[in-house]
Amino acid sequence: MTTLITLVIGATAALREAAIASCLDRALDIAAILEGLPSGEPILEATSRLRVSRIAPGCLCCTGNLTMQVTLNRILRQPPQQLYISLASAEHLDRLQAFLTQPPYDSLLELMPVLNA
């Protein structure tokens, strides 16, 4: 099974979470990796159909690569139908997209268009 993956960019964690929340199909198994912590109450909360992982802000292709890789690998042990990755910065979006389309992820993930929050 291939997991559809959407990278989400936006100015704040709250905007990115709200953008993801507006796209959720509650009938699907979904996972979200959220970079950064919300400044107020979180918008996305884990449910039986939604797994939420929060990681500290830091470029996911540079300083946060290992954290993101470990989190992604854990999620893919029980692959969701849809995966969202919220990025605090779009500076290296192309590097992250390239990483996600390399082995072993190329056979597990299908990259969808970027979601702008």
Residue frames as a rotation matrix with the C-alpha (Angstrom) as fourth column:
MET 1
0.574 0.819 0.000 0.00
0.819 -0.574 0.000 0.00
0.000 0.000 -1.000 0.00
THR 2
-0.475 -0.695 0.539 1.28
0.686 -0.676 -0.268 3.44
0.551 0.243 0.798 -0.90
THR 3
0.075 0.418 -0.905 0.77
0.858 -0.490 -0.155 6.30
-0.508 -0.765 -0.396 1.53
LEU 4
0.381 0.107 0.918 -0.19
0.639 -0.748 -0.178 9.66
0.668 0.655 -0.354 0.05
ILE 5
-0.082 -0.509 -0.857 2.04
0.937 -0.331 0.107 12.34
-0.338 -0.795 0.504 1.57
THR 6
0.574 0.303 0.760 1.36
0.534 -0.843 -0.067 16.06
0.620 0.445 -0.646 1.63
LEU 7
-0.521 -0.747 -0.413 3.92
0.847 -0.396 -0.354 18.61
0.101 -0.534 0.839 2.79
VAL 8
0.608 0.789 0.092 2.29
0.735 -0.603 0.309 21.60
0.300 -0.120 -0.946 4.47
ILE 9
-0.597 -0.802 0.008 3.92
0.761 -0.570 -0.309 25.02
0.253 -0.179 0.951 4.63
GLY 10
0.504 0.740 0.445 2.74
0.487 -0.669 0.561 28.20
0.713 -0.066 -0.698 6.33
ALA 11
0.036 -0.524 0.851 3.76
-0.318 -0.813 -0.488 31.02
0.947 -0.254 -0.196 8.61
THR 12
-0.315 -0.095 0.944 2.71
-0.946 -0.046 -0.321 29.45
0.074 -0.994 -0.076 11.93
ALA 13
-0.999 -0.037 0.014 2.09
-0.039 0.981 -0.189 26.03
-0.007 -0.189 -0.982 13.44
ALA 14
-0.392 0.920 -0.010 -1.55
0.037 0.005 -0.999 27.00
-0.919 -0.392 -0.036 14.03
LEU 15
0.124 0.415 -0.901 -2.08
-0.869 -0.393 -0.301 27.94
-0.479 0.820 0.312 10.37
ARG 16
-0.620 -0.422 -0.662 -0.50
-0.707 0.667 0.236 24.71
0.342 0.614 -0.711 9.21
GLU 17
-0.933 0.316 0.173 -2.58
0.149 0.775 -0.614 22.61
-0.329 -0.547 -0.770 11.62
ALA 18
-0.104 0.944 -0.314 -5.77
-0.285 -0.331 -0.899 24.40
-0.953 -0.004 0.304 10.56
ALA 19
-0.094 0.007 -0.996 -4.95
-0.994 -0.065 0.093 23.74
-0.064 0.998 0.013 6.90
ILE 20
-0.918 -0.245 -0.312 -4.47
-0.265 0.964 0.020 20.04
0.296 0.101 -0.950 7.63
ALA 21
-0.715 0.689 0.119 -7.66
0.130 0.298 -0.946 19.89
-0.687 -0.660 -0.303 9.70
SER 22
0.006 0.760 -0.650 -9.64
-0.673 -0.478 -0.564 21.38
-0.739 0.441 0.509 6.82
CYS 23
-0.179 -0.173 -0.969 -8.43
-0.939 0.325 0.115 18.62
0.294 0.930 -0.220 4.48
LEU 24
-0.827 -0.269 0.493 -8.94
-0.464 0.822 -0.331 15.58
-0.316 -0.502 -0.805 6.71
ASP 25
-0.033 0.775 -0.632 -11.10
-0.649 0.464 0.603 12.77
0.760 0.430 0.487 5.46
ARG 26
-0.162 -0.020 0.987 -12.15
-0.974 0.165 -0.156 11.17
-0.160 -0.986 -0.046 8.75
ALA 27
0.872 0.485 0.070 -12.89
-0.458 0.858 -0.232 7.88
-0.173 0.170 0.970 6.94
LEU 28
0.553 -0.752 -0.358 -9.16
-0.074 0.384 -0.920 7.37
0.830 0.535 0.157 6.22
ASP 29
0.675 -0.538 -0.505 -6.30
0.694 0.232 0.681 6.33
-0.249 -0.811 0.530 8.46
ILE 30
0.694 -0.365 0.621 -4.19
0.098 -0.807 -0.583 9.47
0.714 0.465 -0.524 8.70
ALA 31
0.316 -0.649 -0.692 -0.93
0.921 0.037 0.387 10.48
-0.225 -0.760 0.610 10.34
ALA 32
0.837 -0.104 0.538 0.54
0.095 -0.939 -0.330 13.92
0.539 0.327 -0.776 10.82
ILE 33
0.010 -0.877 -0.480 4.09
1.000 0.010 0.004 14.92
0.001 -0.480 0.877 11.66
LEU 34
0.847 0.390 0.360 3.91
0.377 -0.920 0.110 18.46
0.374 0.043 -0.927 12.97
GLU 35
-0.251 -0.966 -0.062 7.08
0.854 -0.191 -0.484 20.51
0.455 -0.175 0.873 13.20
GLY 36
-0.754 -0.047 0.655 6.83
-0.178 -0.946 -0.273 23.16
0.632 -0.322 0.705 15.86
LEU 37
-0.666 0.518 -0.537 4.58
0.741 0.375 -0.557 23.54
-0.087 -0.769 -0.633 18.84
PRO 38
0.108 0.778 0.618 1.29
0.672 -0.515 0.531 25.42
0.732 0.358 -0.579 18.79
SER 39
-0.777 -0.391 0.494 1.24
-0.013 -0.775 -0.632 28.74
0.629 -0.498 0.597 20.63
GLY 40
-0.279 0.756 0.592 -2.19
-0.959 -0.247 -0.138 27.96
0.042 -0.607 0.794 22.07
GLU 41
0.175 0.446 0.878 -4.43
-0.433 0.835 -0.338 24.92
-0.884 -0.321 0.339 22.15
PRO 42
-0.867 -0.483 0.124 -3.50
-0.126 0.452 0.883 22.32
-0.483 0.750 -0.453 19.51
ILE 43
-0.133 0.814 -0.565 -5.95
-0.971 -0.220 -0.089 22.03
-0.197 0.537 0.820 16.64
LEU 44
0.180 0.119 -0.976 -5.14
-0.541 0.841 0.003 18.42
0.822 0.527 0.216 15.76
GLU 45
-0.061 -0.121 0.991 -5.66
-0.935 0.355 -0.014 15.83
-0.350 -0.927 -0.135 18.46
ALA 46
-0.890 -0.332 -0.312 -4.97
-0.421 0.862 0.282 12.12
0.176 0.382 -0.907 18.06
THR 47
0.225 0.938 0.262 -7.96
-0.926 0.290 -0.243 9.83
-0.304 -0.187 0.934 17.52
SER 48
0.254 -0.089 0.963 -8.35
-0.006 0.996 0.093 6.20
-0.967 -0.030 0.252 16.52
ARG 49
0.701 0.068 0.710 -8.04
0.681 0.231 -0.695 7.30
-0.212 0.970 0.116 12.85
LEU 50
0.738 -0.455 0.499 -5.52
-0.084 -0.795 -0.600 10.14
0.670 0.401 -0.625 13.31
ARG 51
0.479 -0.701 -0.528 -1.98
0.871 0.307 0.383 9.71
-0.106 -0.643 0.758 14.66
VAL 52
0.883 -0.175 0.435 -0.27
-0.074 -0.968 -0.240 12.96
0.463 0.179 -0.868 15.58
SER 53
0.329 -0.861 -0.388 3.48
0.943 0.275 0.188 13.28
-0.055 -0.428 0.902 16.16
ARG 54
0.989 -0.046 0.141 4.97
-0.042 -0.999 -0.029 16.61
0.142 0.023 -0.990 17.22
ILE 55
0.272 -0.956 -0.112 8.65
0.960 0.277 -0.037 17.37
0.067 -0.097 0.993 16.80
ALA 56
0.242 -0.275 -0.930 10.66
0.416 -0.837 0.356 20.42
-0.877 -0.473 -0.088 17.80
PRO 57
0.982 0.123 -0.140 11.22
-0.060 -0.504 -0.861 23.02
-0.176 0.855 -0.488 15.10
GLY 58
-0.046 -0.997 -0.065 14.42
-0.380 -0.042 0.924 22.70
-0.924 0.067 -0.377 13.10
CYS 59
-0.005 0.063 -0.998 15.05
-0.998 -0.065 0.001 22.16
-0.064 0.996 0.063 9.43
LEU 60
0.649 0.395 0.650 13.83
-0.447 0.889 -0.095 18.63
-0.616 -0.230 0.754 8.72
CYS 61
0.930 -0.364 -0.046 16.42
0.171 0.541 -0.824 18.03
0.325 0.758 0.565 6.01
CYS 62
0.058 -0.943 0.327 19.32
-0.309 -0.328 -0.893 19.45
0.949 -0.049 -0.310 8.05
THR 63
-0.662 -0.409 0.628 19.31
-0.670 -0.053 -0.741 19.54
0.336 -0.911 -0.238 11.85
GLY 64
-0.092 0.735 0.672 16.08
-0.842 0.303 -0.447 17.58
-0.532 -0.607 0.591 12.26
ASN 65
-0.105 0.058 -0.993 16.75
-0.863 0.491 0.119 14.89
0.494 0.870 -0.002 9.69
LEU 66
-0.869 -0.279 -0.408 17.33
-0.084 0.897 -0.434 12.05
0.487 -0.343 -0.803 12.14
THR 67
-0.754 0.649 0.101 14.29
-0.176 -0.051 -0.983 12.96
-0.633 -0.759 0.152 14.25
MET 68
0.028 0.786 -0.618 12.09
-0.929 -0.208 -0.306 13.17
-0.369 0.582 0.724 11.18
GLN 69
-0.348 -0.248 -0.904 13.46
-0.687 0.723 0.066 9.89
0.638 0.644 -0.422 9.80
VAL 70
-0.995 -0.026 -0.092 12.83
0.047 0.708 -0.705 8.01
0.084 -0.706 -0.703 13.05
THR 71
-0.463 0.884 -0.071 9.31
-0.377 -0.269 -0.886 9.47
-0.802 -0.383 0.458 13.35
LEU 72
0.034 0.442 -0.896 8.53
-0.999 -0.011 -0.043 8.68
-0.029 0.897 0.441 9.71
ASN 73
-0.637 -0.348 -0.688 9.83
-0.431 0.901 -0.056 5.12
0.639 0.261 -0.724 10.01
ARG 74
-0.928 0.350 0.130 7.71
0.023 0.401 -0.916 4.52
-0.373 -0.846 -0.380 13.12
ILE 75
-0.131 0.924 -0.359 4.61
-0.676 -0.348 -0.649 5.79
-0.725 0.157 0.670 11.34
LEU 76
-0.002 0.101 -0.995 5.29
-0.969 0.245 0.027 3.64
0.247 0.964 0.098 8.26
ARG 77
-0.952 -0.254 0.172 5.40
-0.297 0.903 -0.310 0.44
-0.076 -0.346 -0.935 10.34
GLN 78
-0.289 0.935 0.205 1.60
0.751 0.355 -0.557 0.70
-0.593 -0.007 -0.805 10.24
PRO 79
-0.930 -0.291 0.225 1.24
0.367 -0.690 0.624 2.85
-0.027 0.663 0.748 7.13
PRO 80
-0.207 0.870 -0.448 -1.58
0.087 -0.440 -0.894 5.36
-0.974 -0.224 0.016 7.07
GLN 81
0.311 0.382 0.871 -3.50
0.907 0.154 -0.391 6.06
-0.283 0.911 -0.299 3.89
GLN 82
0.618 -0.087 0.782 -2.61
0.296 -0.895 -0.333 9.76
0.729 0.437 -0.527 4.13
LEU 83
0.144 -0.646 -0.750 0.34
0.967 -0.071 0.246 11.45
-0.212 -0.760 0.614 5.81
TYR 84
0.832 0.054 0.552 0.80
0.194 -0.961 -0.198 15.17
0.520 0.272 -0.810 6.37
ILE 85
-0.026 -0.852 -0.523 4.14
0.999 -0.035 0.008 16.72
-0.025 -0.522 0.852 7.29
SER 86
0.928 0.362 0.093 3.93
0.352 -0.930 0.110 20.29
0.126 -0.069 -0.990 8.59
LEU 87
0.021 -0.992 0.124 7.09
0.938 -0.023 -0.347 22.29
0.347 0.123 0.930 7.96
ALA 88
0.415 0.062 -0.908 8.12
0.623 -0.747 0.233 25.34
-0.663 -0.662 -0.348 10.01
SER 89
0.000 -0.471 -0.882 10.18
-0.489 -0.769 0.411 26.57
-0.872 0.432 -0.230 7.05
ALA 90
0.881 0.347 0.322 9.90
0.125 0.485 -0.865 25.97
-0.456 0.803 0.384 3.33
GLU 91
0.411 -0.790 -0.455 13.53
-0.761 -0.572 0.306 26.97
-0.502 0.220 -0.836 2.80
HIS 92
-0.695 -0.716 -0.065 14.66
-0.657 0.596 0.461 23.43
-0.292 0.363 -0.885 1.91
LEU 93
0.296 0.924 0.244 11.36
-0.636 0.381 -0.671 22.08
-0.712 0.043 0.701 0.61
ASP 94
0.570 -0.110 -0.815 13.05
-0.753 0.328 -0.571 20.73
0.330 0.938 0.104 -2.52
ARG 95
-0.556 -0.828 -0.067 15.59
-0.695 0.508 -0.509 18.76
0.455 -0.237 -0.858 -0.44
LEU 96
-0.523 0.443 0.728 12.86
-0.542 0.487 -0.685 17.22
-0.658 -0.753 -0.014 1.68
GLN 97
0.600 0.748 -0.284 10.86
-0.678 0.288 -0.676 16.28
-0.424 0.598 0.680 -1.41
ALA 98
0.167 -0.639 -0.751 13.97
-0.767 0.394 -0.505 14.68
0.619 0.661 -0.424 -2.91
PHE 99
-0.758 -0.449 0.473 14.60
-0.652 0.512 -0.559 12.75
0.009 -0.733 -0.681 0.32
LEU 100
-0.157 0.815 0.558 11.03
-0.535 0.405 -0.742 11.41
-0.830 -0.415 0.372 0.35
THR 101
0.780 0.434 -0.451 11.33
-0.599 0.305 -0.741 10.18
-0.184 0.848 0.497 -3.24
GLN 102
-0.209 -0.900 -0.383 14.55
-0.848 0.362 -0.387 8.21
0.487 0.244 -0.839 -2.63
PRO 103
0.192 0.211 -0.958 14.75
0.143 0.960 0.240 4.56
0.971 -0.183 0.155 -1.48
PRO 104
-0.900 0.415 0.133 13.25
0.425 0.903 0.064 3.21
-0.093 0.114 -0.989 0.68
TYR 105
-0.454 0.767 -0.454 10.52
0.044 -0.490 -0.871 5.86
-0.890 -0.415 0.189 0.75
ASP 106
-0.682 0.159 -0.713 9.99
-0.709 -0.383 0.592 5.97
-0.179 0.910 0.374 -3.03
SER 107
-0.739 0.412 -0.534 8.13
0.008 0.797 0.604 2.64
0.674 0.442 -0.591 -2.92
LEU 108
-0.586 0.485 -0.649 6.13
0.810 0.325 -0.489 3.54
-0.026 -0.812 -0.584 0.19
LEU 109
-0.194 0.425 -0.884 5.07
0.344 -0.814 -0.467 7.15
-0.919 -0.395 0.012 -0.43
GLU 110
-0.111 0.199 0.974 3.33
0.966 -0.211 0.153 9.07
0.236 0.957 -0.169 -3.18
LEU 111
-0.747 -0.296 -0.595 4.11
0.477 -0.862 -0.170 12.78
-0.463 -0.411 0.786 -2.99
MET 112
0.296 0.906 0.304 1.06
0.953 -0.258 -0.158 15.01
-0.064 0.337 -0.939 -3.41
PRO 113
0.081 -0.246 0.966 1.09
0.395 -0.882 -0.258 18.75
0.915 0.403 0.026 -4.20
VAL 114
-0.827 -0.446 -0.343 2.32
0.508 -0.330 -0.796 21.04
0.242 -0.832 0.499 -1.41
LEU 115
0.340 0.937 -0.086 -0.42
0.836 -0.259 0.483 22.52
0.430 -0.236 -0.871 0.76
ASN 116
-0.695 -0.524 0.491 0.04
0.292 -0.831 -0.474 26.24
0.657 -0.186 0.731 1.49
ALA 117
-0.107 0.648 -0.754 -1.53
0.994 0.075 -0.077 27.31
0.007 -0.758 -0.652 4.77
